[in-house]
């Protein structure tokens, strides 16, 4: 089991990091259903920063939202396979959920 750590920062968007498990929305194979996860642990760093921790399961499709360079907000789709984070595109994520993609080939 791997632990994901994301740190919030005081930025112009004022967004905190998040993590969600993804599934295909019933009735629409092109839409994702986001199941947002509460952090397992939140550590106070300073007045404007906190560190959020989640324990991740192997071979589950996740999405994370995180700030980059205090102003850019980035959403990443990924799977933990053999304790390694494998990033996926939306197309690859849909194929993975449909069991049409082998993670070991990426």
ZINORUR-V49616 format. One record per residue. RES is the residue in one small letter. D_LAST is the distance of its C-alpha to the last C-alpha in Angstrom with 2 decimals. Layout:
BEGIN
res={RES/RES}
d_last={D_LAST/D_LAST}
END
This chain:
BEGIN
res={x/x/x/x/x/x/x/x/x/x/x/x/x/x/x/x/x/x/x/x/x/x/x/x/x/x/x/x/x/x/x/x/x/x/x/x/x/x/x/x/x/x/x/x/x/x/x/x/x/x/x/x/x/x/x/x/x/x/x/x/x/x/x/x/x/x/x/x/x/x/x/x/x/x/x/x/x/x/x/x/x/x/x/x/x/x/x/x/x/x/x/x/x/x/x/x/x/x/x/x/x/x/x/x/x/x}
d_last={20.33/19.23/21.50/20.72/23.50/24.32/27.59/29.75/31.90/34.92/33.76/35.16/33.05/34.01/30.85/29.65/26.03/24.84/22.23/21.81/20.22/19.14/20.25/21.02/24.63/26.92/28.28/25.81/22.22/21.42/22.71/21.29/23.68/23.50/24.94/25.79/26.00/28.93/28.23/29.08/30.86/32.20/33.64/36.22/35.76/38.33/40.14/37.26/34.19/32.77/29.75/27.96/26.10/24.12/23.01/19.60/18.77/15.71/13.55/15.52/14.46/16.34/17.57/19.41/22.04/23.13/25.49/24.63/27.61/30.15/30.02/26.52/24.98/21.22/19.35/15.73/13.71/11.61/11.11/12.32/10.79/12.87/14.54/11.63/11.05/7.66/8.91/8.80/11.22/14.13/13.26/9.84/11.95/14.65/12.66/11.42/15.13/16.31/14.35/12.92/9.14/7.63/5.59/5.59/3.81/0.00}
END
